[in-house]
Amino acid sequence: MTRAAAHPEELLAQVAALPPLPGVYRYFDEAGTLLYVGKARNLKKRVSSYFTKQHGGTRIGHMVGKIVRLETTVVRSEAEALLLENNLIKTLHPKYNILFRDDKSYPYLKLTGVAARDGTGEAPGQRFPRMAYYRGSTDRRHRYFGPYPSGWAVKETIQLLQKVFRLRTCEDTVFANRTRPCLLYQIKRCTAPCVGLISPQAYAVDVAHAEALLRGETQELLAQLEQRMLTHAEQLEFEQAAEVRNQITALSRVLHQQAIETVSDKDVDILAVRVQGGRACVNLAMVRGGRHLGDRAYFPVHVEDAAGVWHAEEEAAAHASDGGHSVAAQVLEAFIAQHYLGVPVPPTLVVSEPVSPELLAALAQQSGVRVTAVQQPREQRRAWLDMAQRGAELQLARLLAEEGSQQARTRALAEVLDLDMERLDEITIECFDISHTAGEATQASCVVFHHHRMQSSEYRRYRIEGITPGDDYAAMRQVLERRYAPVAQAQREAGGAEVSSRQARLPDVVLVDGGKGQVSMAREVFTGLGLDIARIVGVEKGEGRKVGLEELVFADGRPKIFLGRDSAALMLVAQIRDEAHRFAITGMRAARARVRVGAGASRLEDIPGIGPKRRARLLQRFGGVRGVHDASVQDLMQVEGISQALAEDIYRALR
């Protein structure tokens, strides 16, 4: 029987009616789960190939056998199809596509104020721009340089600019209230604009020079400084000439120490791929302003599944097998297409694998910048690519070693707890912990472990209320009832059958941070809900509460187990328990902070004319509610959007 015969007639009729136009297609299974997103130059030919060929027992055959529904979107060109495809992949996370996890946004170096070039602005951030580390969305009120691969690279650049141009880094609130220079002035890292030791015009010149350095205009900058020094000397302004000479000396030293390259490449990304053992690593190194800023490693998921689908698509598209379309090349193209959806693309990419012209055209269409890819670089670019490739190899070797160790820990714990070894990759553990300070802001945490790793997207926090402060047993009872009452209800409705939703399924192990008392409380909750008490395991601290002497306590009456300090199973238990404790602590501290500042903050919002934006400006300007309370009417009027009448209302309301 062919694969096509197993699909609904409506689906096959829809496939037959597809137009021969470029577009994007999406496959869904019976449960409505998105299986795969693909693009096509010719939708009819590409999609039909899945249902007219025999794929056997391959991954592509496994996926095709699950398809029950199809959605398509017709676009104007293959480049548009590629952009739409990767937007959908990045937002919908289909099972059979290569996926790159969204990480934190890239950091930037920010120079405040756009009106600061002549030093005539009103606000401190305009008269004397501030250098700052920044993450988030950019706006036109400030200047941004980057992105940088890491926070360390930004901080190193700020230190560089402090050494050479001595720009300020202090907050505007600190700057506005200083009466004498700070330590940074004493160690020659700031020119003390806060107390008027440099004019706005002279400071603006230093800002312009710092911008030139960040843009990679190092030779032009050195020439400007040398000319400025000679001009001062000719006018017998020897002190000013000496200051510029010191700047030139500091800049030359920094250029040598930081290995800033005097090459034509100002902004370049270097991308190297390594594939091994079913895993892949893309190492991205950044050159900005001629400086190599470091690298960052990315590890895609679904590489093996996507590789099978991709090879089938290549066959369907009748591409020549010239050795260039490898799994590594596929991983690299998937990274480039997804990564540069939200990150500015530089004009040059130095790559370890070939990149299709269609992808480069799509990037150019999206960014408005012509993008070229260099696969066989020379000279300095070759050195950059060699470094990136070595980094990818090291990072992938580290990942494989860690994953092997983590799988060994899961296997060891499964053996200790007598779990189903055939389901080793699917074993799920949920761990609970309680945190509070003298009963204040009690929080419970639930962290989740499966597929041999912590799954932070599935973590939960519970605010505990209605209990005696400090009663950890009552807190544990409340969190377990809130978490597992819906599970018990779902099991009753399913008549004891396996529930498809992960949230409504009972994990293989319910780990509680505590000994007999907490385990007894968990047993009472599970007994009342009709759930399996054999899944409850407590982590009891050993003698003297020493790490490595913990024992496992069971709710079903089994004797305690001492695993031993060097046990791989204990290492996994400790890892999960410590993560639950960390997650509970951070939640408790955040709740406590809200309790302590919430009253004052709400008093601000209760004042007519104070909305969220003005409240935020006030808190930022004065450093918190207490600072707003202590401010005078004149101080309040300095905040954007606060008139004299409103400042007087705020002053009276807070007193």
Order of alpha helices (4+ residues) and beta strands (2+ residues): alpha-beta-beta-alpha-alpha-beta-alpha-beta-alpha-beta-beta-alpha-alpha-alpha-alpha-alpha-alpha-beta-beta-beta-alpha-alpha-beta-alpha-beta-alpha-beta-beta-beta-beta-alpha-beta-alpha-beta-beta-beta-alpha-alpha-alpha-alpha-alpha
